[in-house]
Amino acid sequence: MKYIRILSILPLLMLVFSACKVSDSPTTSGTDGTTISTTIAGVITDELGQPLAGVDVAVSVNGTVKISTKTNKFGSFMMLNANVPSSRCFILCKKSGYFTGSRAEIPNAGGITEMRLTMQSNATTHTVNPTSGGTISVGNATVSFPPNAFVTSSGTAFTGSTANISAKFLDPTKPTFYNSFAGDMTATRTDGSQTELRSFGVLRVEIKDASGNELKLATGKTATLTYPIAVSMQKDAPASIPLWHFNETLGMWKEEGIATKTGNTYTGEVSHFSEWNCDVPERTGTIKGRVVCNGEGVAGMYVTVGQRKVVTDSGGYYSRRVPMNVDFTVSITPSDNGGLTAPDINVTGLSPNEIRTLADIQLTVCPAMITGTIVDCNSAPVAGTVVVTHSSGYSIYFTMTGKFKIRVPSGSALTVEATTFDGRLGLPVSIPMINSGDKIDIGVISGCENGISAEYYDVNLESTINNSSVQNALLSPDGSLVVMSGYHNNINFIEVYNVKTGIKLTNIPVKDSSTGAVNFTTDGSKLLIHYGYDTMCVVNPQTGVILYKIGKAYDGRMLPDGSAIIAMDKYNYPVKLSMYSGVDGSKIKDLSYAEQGNPTMGGLLGSSQILLILQSNTLSRLYAWDFISDTKTSDITVPALNYYNSAVLSPDCSVMAIQDWNNPGTVNFFNTATGAKLNSSPFSVPDSINRKQTAIIGVANDNTFVIQAISDWQSPVPPTTYTIPNGAIQKILAVPTVSSKFTNFNYTTDSRYLSGILYPSSGNYSTSVRVWKLK
């Protein structure tokens, strides 16, 4: 879901995995037909380390999909009991806007085969004139295209004016090299034999036209690839080196072509594009070892072994094939392991097929540990995923037995959330700050208490005008539309978007800064908006056509069936209430309302009443006026409202939430018709450092609410929903990053959907609205 703080924390997500079985000899493709059953699980992130939800993950065998799933809000996935070749399993990962990702591992028969992967954006990085060709620089690598080199996917000549290029270079000396590397280091040679690779660099290239359609190199045309040779690898660089492209059907690298050394670069020509790897084929040996702290093995450490990486198993053990006769380093990279580190181990080159066991790697600082068990609706242990939220991000652990032991950072408050293999959530568990080396058993987490993980949609302003900002967001009753109002470069706007597609449907013209959407009819066919300070109008939300306007209307509400509008006229005192026709906006009647003071219109209360709020220094009055019988039906008092703790109402106006400014960090809920307090004790605003503070609140019609503390000095707790009577936690909502903050929470009338405006991490311009599907 900042899902993690804009951090360089993931690829790491601090996963805690049990290790995959690793063989001591080069892998084979499993062409002997032998298969095994294994559970395939893992986490997928983007280049900033943020979890990627909605990635299509498929287990592929010789190009045939055997089983597939999608990543959840944590970027994790789990596929139970997949039948895969016994020698090697392979996944393909696809999501719009990203290069295809892939990973391969030796499967762990009867256990969990765990994979982690960083997917790279395939946004356009360069443009090339197709007629003249040209050279692009990708880091220190280059790709040169000859003139008239491009054709469409069908093979016809490309006649467009510009070819859009997406290109990435993977530097083999970088700690992040293997995170985005395709497959593993297994490859097939031109004679059909298999080998392991040692990479001198990878170029990843896609070519598209202006509409995003694939372009290819024309028959007879070649592109020239130039790879820089890293300083640390120059002494081992041969005069020529094979080129390898990644074959998604085989799930491995395939030899095709040669690159020649000139100075400190390799240059070669290719006739098509996918990913091109400049590698030396090698025989291999195997290293083994263990990561420990105070003599105990530490699971889930992401160990860097030369160019490769491996996750320690439940006992802290790891094993990895490495190229022979090459010196390398085994390290615990802090950015991969939530800040944990250890002294590096320098390893001299292995002999062919040598198996070498290294000394234990002792962590510099011991992590804290939590243990527990995930159970199903029958209280039986069940396979699933455990997610721990902390100040530096997330830790994730997969379990086949339901039991877990997960490494977590010390010195941070924690929230533990469990998801069963079929996607059911347990209620989150809050844990106070724990110390280094502590072990806490949190007991049982039932995956039968919190329903299916909530879907969500992100809707972004279409406008690219500077200083664009969303100030308010209103959902249609069925959650299909979101009306965003705000300003573009100090010019006010109201725009309607389709929630699921993010496509803008219409602009609605506005008069001045006193603009915003008010409410829909139940069927969503009409929308009441503030057109200006003293004018309201009814519009068609699909087209933006103004159906009629109502003048001298400071505020108002449209009845659910659209038959009438109740509007407030503040030109005269006492304030006047009037009823207008929902057909043409003509006045039906003035109401006899004549209360003193300057009230605020809260909204519709039931089918025939309007709720008004009159503030004072010590108490605030709430009164309901029945516009059918033209009488006041209730007049109650609640604690005083002010700028800091103004009322938040449910969509049906039956519940009001008030923050207690005299006791920061507490909230109470009141019935607006009777004044009765609805919560048994004041609700304490949750945060990550136990410091009292105010919050952004939204109240639903189903006796629940959403809340997020607001603060400038800490990473916030994600928006979380609770029940009003007892403050019981319901759901922790998915967020883009761990430090994401939201404003202006609004529910639909059926409480199924909730919107929140994403507050920017820098600047004052909010341009995105997240909509969660809660039921």
Secondary structure as GFF3:
##gff-version 3
##sequence-region A 1 775
A	DSSP	beta_strand	15	16	.	.	.	ID=ss1
A	DSSP	beta_strand	35	45	.	.	.	ID=ss2
A	DSSP	beta_strand	56	61	.	.	.	ID=ss3
A	DSSP	beta_strand	64	70	.	.	.	ID=ss4
A	DSSP	beta_strand	76	85	.	.	.	ID=ss5
A	DSSP	beta_strand	89	94	.	.	.	ID=ss6
A	DSSP	beta_strand	101	105	.	.	.	ID=ss7
A	DSSP	beta_strand	112	118	.	.	.	ID=ss8
A	DSSP	beta_strand	126	128	.	.	.	ID=ss9
A	DSSP	beta_strand	134	138	.	.	.	ID=ss10
A	DSSP	beta_strand	141	145	.	.	.	ID=ss11
A	DSSP	beta_strand	150	152	.	.	.	ID=ss12
A	DSSP	beta_strand	163	170	.	.	.	ID=ss13
A	DSSP	three_ten_helix	177	179	.	.	.	ID=ss14
A	DSSP	beta_strand	186	188	.	.	.	ID=ss15
A	DSSP	beta_strand	194	208	.	.	.	ID=ss16
A	DSSP	beta_strand	215	217	.	.	.	ID=ss17
A	DSSP	beta_strand	223	228	.	.	.	ID=ss18
A	DSSP	three_ten_helix	231	236	.	.	.	ID=ss19
A	DSSP	beta_strand	240	247	.	.	.	ID=ss20
A	DSSP	beta_strand	252	262	.	.	.	ID=ss21
A	DSSP	beta_strand	265	270	.	.	.	ID=ss22
A	DSSP	beta_strand	275	282	.	.	.	ID=ss23
A	DSSP	beta_strand	284	293	.	.	.	ID=ss24
A	DSSP	beta_strand	296	297	.	.	.	ID=ss25
A	DSSP	beta_strand	302	305	.	.	.	ID=ss26
A	DSSP	beta_strand	308	311	.	.	.	ID=ss27
A	DSSP	beta_strand	317	323	.	.	.	ID=ss28
A	DSSP	beta_strand	328	332	.	.	.	ID=ss29
A	DSSP	three_ten_helix	334	336	.	.	.	ID=ss30
A	DSSP	beta_strand	345	347	.	.	.	ID=ss31
A	DSSP	beta_strand	355	357	.	.	.	ID=ss32
A	DSSP	beta_strand	361	362	.	.	.	ID=ss33
A	DSSP	beta_strand	368	375	.	.	.	ID=ss34
A	DSSP	beta_strand	384	390	.	.	.	ID=ss35
A	DSSP	beta_strand	393	399	.	.	.	ID=ss36
A	DSSP	beta_strand	403	408	.	.	.	ID=ss37
A	DSSP	beta_strand	414	420	.	.	.	ID=ss38
A	DSSP	beta_strand	429	431	.	.	.	ID=ss39
A	DSSP	beta_strand	439	446	.	.	.	ID=ss40
A	DSSP	beta_strand	455	460	.	.	.	ID=ss41
A	DSSP	beta_strand	468	475	.	.	.	ID=ss42
A	DSSP	beta_strand	481	488	.	.	.	ID=ss43
A	DSSP	beta_strand	491	498	.	.	.	ID=ss44
A	DSSP	beta_strand	504	508	.	.	.	ID=ss45
A	DSSP	beta_strand	516	520	.	.	.	ID=ss46
A	DSSP	beta_strand	527	532	.	.	.	ID=ss47
A	DSSP	beta_strand	535	539	.	.	.	ID=ss48
A	DSSP	beta_strand	546	551	.	.	.	ID=ss49
A	DSSP	beta_strand	555	558	.	.	.	ID=ss50
A	DSSP	beta_strand	564	569	.	.	.	ID=ss51
A	DSSP	beta_strand	576	581	.	.	.	ID=ss52
A	DSSP	beta_strand	587	590	.	.	.	ID=ss53
A	DSSP	beta_strand	600	605	.	.	.	ID=ss54
A	DSSP	beta_strand	609	615	.	.	.	ID=ss55
A	DSSP	beta_strand	619	626	.	.	.	ID=ss56
A	DSSP	beta_strand	631	639	.	.	.	ID=ss57
A	DSSP	beta_strand	648	649	.	.	.	ID=ss58
A	DSSP	beta_strand	655	659	.	.	.	ID=ss59
A	DSSP	beta_strand	666	671	.	.	.	ID=ss60
A	DSSP	beta_strand	683	684	.	.	.	ID=ss61
A	DSSP	beta_strand	695	699	.	.	.	ID=ss62
A	DSSP	beta_strand	704	709	.	.	.	ID=ss63
A	DSSP	beta_strand	720	723	.	.	.	ID=ss64
A	DSSP	beta_strand	729	732	.	.	.	ID=ss65
A	DSSP	beta_strand	741	747	.	.	.	ID=ss66
A	DSSP	beta_strand	753	759	.	.	.	ID=ss67
A	DSSP	beta_strand	768	773	.	.	.	ID=ss68
###
